[in-house]
């Protein structure tokens, strides 16, 4: 019968072996490189898109202000 410590070590070893096997695959390596290269592009796109949305929001608020005769918040 295994003690709880032995069981935990055995499970940890299996997880490590499974992780090492997964990291050795071509798909994992390709995904790792693609993610690393595309992350800055995604971050810049998100920032630019946020600015564009904010810009159009301000335009919309301005149009509402003008159409309401200056009574809008």
C-alpha positions in Angstrom: 0.0 0.0 0.0 1.3 3.4 -0.9 1.6 6.2 1.6 0.0 9.5 0.7 3.5 11.0 0.1 4.4 8.2 -2.3 1.2 8.6 -4.1 1.7 12.3 -4.5 5.2 11.8 -5.8 4.0 9.2 -8.2 1.3 11.5 -9.5 3.7 14.4 -9.8 6.2 12.3 -11.7 3.4 11.2 -14.2 2.4 14.8 -14.7 6.0 15.8 -15.3 6.5 13.0 -17.8 3.3 13.9 -19.6 4.3 17.6 -19.7 7.8 16.7 -21.0 6.3 14.5 -23.7 3.9 17.2 -24.8 6.6 19.9 -24.9 8.7 17.6 -27.2 6.0 17.7 -29.9 6.3 19.7 -33.1 2.9 21.3 -32.6 3.8 22.6 -29.1 7.0 24.1 -30.4 5.3 25.7 -33.4 2.5 27.1 -31.2 5.0 28.5 -28.7 6.9 30.4 -31.5 3.7 31.7 -33.2 2.2 32.8 -29.8 5.5 34.6 -28.9 5.6 36.4 -32.3 1.9 37.3 -32.5 1.5 38.5 -28.9 2.9 42.0 -29.5 0.8 42.4 -32.6 -2.3 41.5 -30.7 -1.4 43.9 -27.9 -0.9 46.8 -30.3 -4.1 46.0 -32.2 -6.0 46.0 -29.0 -4.7 49.3 -28.0 -5.4 50.9 -31.4 -8.9 49.4 -31.5 -9.6 50.9 -28.0 -8.5 54.3 -29.2 -10.7 54.0 -32.3 -13.8 53.0 -30.2 -13.1 55.8 -27.7 -12.9 58.3 -30.6 -16.2 57.2 -32.1 -17.8 57.3 -28.7 -16.7 60.9 -28.3 -18.2 61.7 -31.7 -21.4 60.1 -30.7 -21.6 62.0 -27.5 -20.9 65.2 -29.4 -23.7 64.5 -31.9 -26.2 63.8 -29.0 -25.1 67.0 -27.3 -25.7 69.1 -30.5 -29.0 67.4 -31.3 -30.3 67.8 -27.8 -29.5 71.5 -27.8 -26.8 71.3 -25.2 -29.0 69.6 -22.6 -27.1 66.3 -22.6 -24.7 65.3 -19.9 
